[in-house]
Amino acid sequence: MSDIKKHQDINMAAKTISDWRSMIIVHAIYEHGPVRYKDLDDMLELSPTILSGKLSQLTDIGVIRRIQAYGAKEVTYKVLPIAENMVKAYHLLESVEPRLRK
């Protein structure tokens, strides 16, 4: 893989995880997961288009995992280790910067 390709991948991943909607999705899955799509939808009240798109992006870059049992309609999401570290980092920032709690 060329260095340019690596930088594009890193840039895309950074933009995805820095979006506030991505962070609330990752945080919700971290706190309540593994969690079903329907439960995420009820919890976060994002439009279905945005929620589905963000879940796909987060899955593609390896932050969360999509789980669907063979033959089942129900989809569940769980965090991967990178997501756990993201949430821990956010909590650390939150303890240092009180304005993040708003």
Secondary structure, DSSP 8 states (H G I E B T S, - for coil): --HHHHHHHHHHHHHHHHSHHHHHHHHHHHHH-SEEHHHHHHHH---HHHHHHHHHHHHHTTSEEEE--TT----EEEE-HHHHHHHHHHHHHHHH-GGGG-
